[in-house]
Structures are given as C-alpha cells and as structure tokens.
Amino acid sequence: MTTLTPYVIVCVTLAAATLGLALYRKLISAAEKDIIYLGQGEERNIPQQSALAARLAMIDKWGKVLTIVTVGLGAVLAAIYLYKAWVESGTTLRFG
C-alpha cells in the first residue's frame, strides 16, 4: 500500500497557508477605520478606503478558496486513512 505522508504534508502546508492568510488579513484590517468618508474635505481618504476594501475582498476570496480546499483534502485523507485501517484490520461485516 502507498503511504499518505506526501498528501498529509500538502494538507498541512495548505492549512498553514490558510492560517497565514488569516493572520495577514487581520494585520491589514487593523488599519481599517470604521468611518465612511462622505463629507467635504474628506475626499482624499475615499481612494485609500476603497483600495483597502478591495484588498480585503480579494484576501477574503482566497481565504474561502483555501479553506474549502484544505477541509476537502483533509476529509478525503481521513476517509482514505480510515478505509486503509479497516481493510488492513481484516474485519468483515456479517449480516444476518
């Protein structure tokens, strides 16, 4: 039987990348202000705020994709591991 070690390494790397992206988003969003600039004299802040919102939206999109891929790969690896353990144990199901 083949070993799952390379796949587990890929899964752990994806999980670390997902965590790193979450921490990066946290650092970026720390500079975000909860104020929407609409008044006169505040026009210079609008492009910065729009750029930050677009950057956070892109980080969120990639974060969702990485999370789904990581959880999906982890679930597949867990299923394969459990199946291999069941087959190697030689346990059979008997009905009736």
Buried (B, 14 or more C-beta within 10 A) or exposed (E): EEEBEEBBEEBEEBBEBBEEBEEEBEEEEEEEEEEEBEEEEEEEBEEEBEEBEEBBEEBEEEBEEBBEBBBEBBEEBEEEEEEBEEEEEEEEEEEE
